Amino acid sequence: MNFIVHKLVLNKLRNLSVEEIMEQSQAYQVQLTQLQASQIVQFLRQNKLDPFKEADRMQMLKALAQITDRETAKKTHQIFLQLAKEHGIKL
């Protein structure tokens, strides 16, 4: 994967706002509350995990499952994998 694209994605994840997460959750039909979105933002800012590394991605999904629920984490993972594939990103 292109180094610049990788850095851009990581930067975007670490700087997501609650509003952006809520917009994306609605766009992909993932049910989230404002509190959950806020907790996700806090987690992303506090942890420097790389979703392109499988171990880090699994850690992120476990945290998401704790913040929301298992089904939401699974759906989010499927969306992430689909988007990566659509954009030619190999995981």
C-alpha positions, 0 to 999 in steps of 0.5 A: 500500500502506498505510504502516503495513503496509509498515513492519511488513513491513520491521520483521519482515524485519529482525528474523527469527530463524533459527528463524522462517526455518526454520519458514517454510521447512518450511511452504513446502517450501523446503529450508534448512540452519541455516547458510543460515538464519543467513546469510539473517538476517545479510544481512537485518539488514545490508542495508536493502533494501525487497522492495516495490521491484523493484530491491531485491527482485532484489538480495535474490534474488541474495543468496539465490541465492548463499546457497542456490541459484537454484531456492530463490531462484526458489521464494522469489520465487514465494511472496513474489509469491503472498503479496503478491497474496493480501494485496492488495499491489501490487508 
